[in-house]
Amino acid sequence: MLKKLIAPVLIAGAILGGVASAGSAYAAAPTPPTATATATPQAGSHPLGAWLRAHRRQLRRAAIGISATTIKIAPKDLVTELRSGKSIAQVAGEHGVSTQIVVSALVTAADARINQAVTNHKLTTAQAAKIESALPGRINKLVNHTF
């Protein structure tokens, strides 16, 4: 009779022990990647792309500030206009400012930051030259883009 009682207790204990160990193994499983993991460069991507993704908000704020100063309006007013479906170029045109002046101001500010990065040894001169050659086209696209 004792054997009939011990066998089910041992089996139940083994099952519960297995469930408990599986539960602790599940709890020790690695967590999914967080937001900081997305800022690391992916295989085959350029390190500059990772930096751009990590600093996107700062870049937007700087572009809005420079554009608003060039157009001579408040940054909040520019953001309101952009959210209503206009481009920076359209807002500049409404305020009598040429699109090229806004593009030039943004390119000049970006060139200054790139030169500072070269001075601080964050970029090589070859990297800086490559970025500076692509800047006018990219900034022109940004200014004419509707959000």
C-alpha positions as CSV (number, residue, x, y, z in Angstrom):
1,M,0.0,0.0,0.0
2,L,2.9,2.3,0.7
3,K,4.2,1.8,-2.8
4,K,0.8,2.9,-4.2
5,L,1.0,6.1,-2.2
6,I,4.7,6.9,-2.8
7,A,4.6,6.4,-6.6
8,P,1.9,9.1,-7.3
9,V,3.6,11.5,-4.8
10,L,7.0,11.1,-6.6
11,I,5.4,11.5,-10.0
12,A,3.5,14.6,-8.9
13,G,6.7,16.0,-7.4
14,A,8.6,15.3,-10.6
15,I,6.0,17.0,-12.6
16,L,5.8,20.1,-10.3
17,G,9.6,20.2,-10.2
18,G,9.7,20.2,-14.0
19,V,7.2,23.0,-14.2
20,A,9.0,25.0,-11.6
21,S,12.3,24.5,-13.4
22,A,10.8,25.4,-16.7
23,G,9.2,28.5,-15.2
24,S,12.6,29.6,-13.8
25,A,14.2,28.8,-17.1
26,Y,11.6,30.9,-18.8
27,A,12.2,33.7,-16.4
28,A,15.9,33.6,-17.1
29,A,15.3,33.7,-20.9
30,P,16.9,36.7,-22.5
31,T,14.7,39.7,-22.9
32,P,13.8,41.2,-26.3
33,P,16.1,43.9,-27.6
34,T,15.4,47.3,-26.2
35,A,15.6,50.8,-27.7
36,T,19.3,51.1,-27.0
37,A,19.9,48.0,-29.1
38,T,18.5,49.7,-32.1
39,A,21.1,52.5,-31.9
40,T,23.9,50.0,-32.5
41,P,25.0,49.5,-36.1
42,Q,23.4,46.6,-37.9
43,A,25.4,44.2,-40.0
44,G,26.2,45.9,-43.3
45,S,25.0,49.3,-42.3
46,H,27.2,52.4,-42.1
47,P,28.1,53.7,-38.6
48,L,26.9,57.2,-39.6
49,G,23.4,55.8,-40.2
50,A,23.4,54.5,-36.6
51,W,24.5,57.9,-35.3
52,L,21.8,59.6,-37.3
53,R,19.1,57.3,-35.9
54,A,20.4,57.9,-32.4
55,H,20.4,61.7,-32.8
56,R,17.3,62.2,-34.9
57,R,15.5,64.4,-32.4
58,Q,18.4,66.7,-31.9
59,L,18.8,67.1,-35.7
60,R,15.1,67.9,-36.1
61,R,15.2,70.5,-33.4
62,A,18.3,72.1,-34.9
63,A,16.8,72.1,-38.4
64,I,13.5,73.6,-37.1
65,G,15.4,76.3,-35.1
66,I,17.7,77.3,-38.0
67,S,14.8,77.3,-40.5
68,A,12.5,79.3,-38.2
69,T,15.3,81.9,-37.6
70,T,16.0,82.2,-41.3
71,I,12.3,82.6,-42.1
72,K,12.0,85.0,-39.1
73,I,9.2,83.2,-37.3
74,A,9.0,81.4,-34.0
75,P,9.9,77.7,-34.1
76,K,6.5,76.8,-32.6
77,D,4.8,78.6,-35.5
78,L,6.9,76.7,-38.0
79,V,6.1,73.3,-36.4
80,T,2.4,74.2,-36.5
81,E,2.6,75.0,-40.2
82,L,4.5,71.8,-40.9
83,R,1.9,69.7,-39.0
84,S,-0.8,71.3,-41.1
85,G,0.8,69.7,-44.2
86,K,3.1,72.4,-45.5
87,S,6.8,72.1,-46.3
88,I,9.5,74.4,-45.0
89,A,9.8,75.8,-48.6
90,Q,6.0,76.7,-48.6
91,V,6.2,78.4,-45.2
92,A,9.3,80.3,-46.3
93,G,7.5,81.4,-49.5
94,E,4.5,82.6,-47.5
95,H,6.9,84.8,-45.5
96,G,8.8,86.2,-48.5
97,V,11.9,84.2,-48.0
98,S,13.6,82.2,-50.8
99,T,13.9,78.5,-50.4
100,Q,17.5,78.7,-51.4
101,I,18.3,81.0,-48.5
102,V,16.8,78.5,-46.0
103,V,18.8,75.7,-47.7
104,S,22.0,77.8,-47.6
105,A,21.5,78.5,-43.9
106,L,21.0,74.8,-43.1
107,V,24.0,73.8,-45.2
108,T,26.2,76.4,-43.6
109,A,25.2,75.2,-40.1
110,A,25.8,71.6,-41.0
111,D,29.2,72.4,-42.5
112,A,30.2,74.2,-39.3
113,R,29.3,71.1,-37.3
114,I,31.1,68.8,-39.7
115,N,34.2,70.9,-39.5
116,Q,34.0,70.8,-35.7
117,A,33.7,67.0,-35.8
118,V,36.9,66.9,-38.0
119,T,38.7,69.2,-35.5
120,N,37.6,67.0,-32.6
121,H,38.8,63.9,-34.6
122,K,35.3,62.4,-34.7
123,L,35.4,62.4,-38.5
124,T,38.2,62.0,-41.0
125,T,38.6,64.7,-43.7
126,A,37.6,62.1,-46.3
127,Q,34.4,61.3,-44.4
128,A,33.7,65.0,-44.0
129,A,34.2,65.7,-47.7
130,K,31.8,62.9,-48.6
131,I,29.1,64.2,-46.2
132,E,29.6,67.8,-47.3
133,S,29.2,66.8,-51.0
134,A,25.8,65.1,-50.3
135,L,24.5,67.8,-48.0
136,P,22.9,70.3,-50.4
137,G,20.8,67.7,-52.2
138,R,19.6,66.1,-48.9
139,I,18.8,69.4,-47.3
140,N,17.0,70.6,-50.4
141,K,14.9,67.4,-50.3
142,L,14.2,68.0,-46.6
143,V,13.1,71.6,-47.1
144,N,10.7,70.7,-50.0
145,H,9.3,67.6,-48.1
146,T,5.8,67.8,-46.7
147,F,5.3,66.2,-43.4
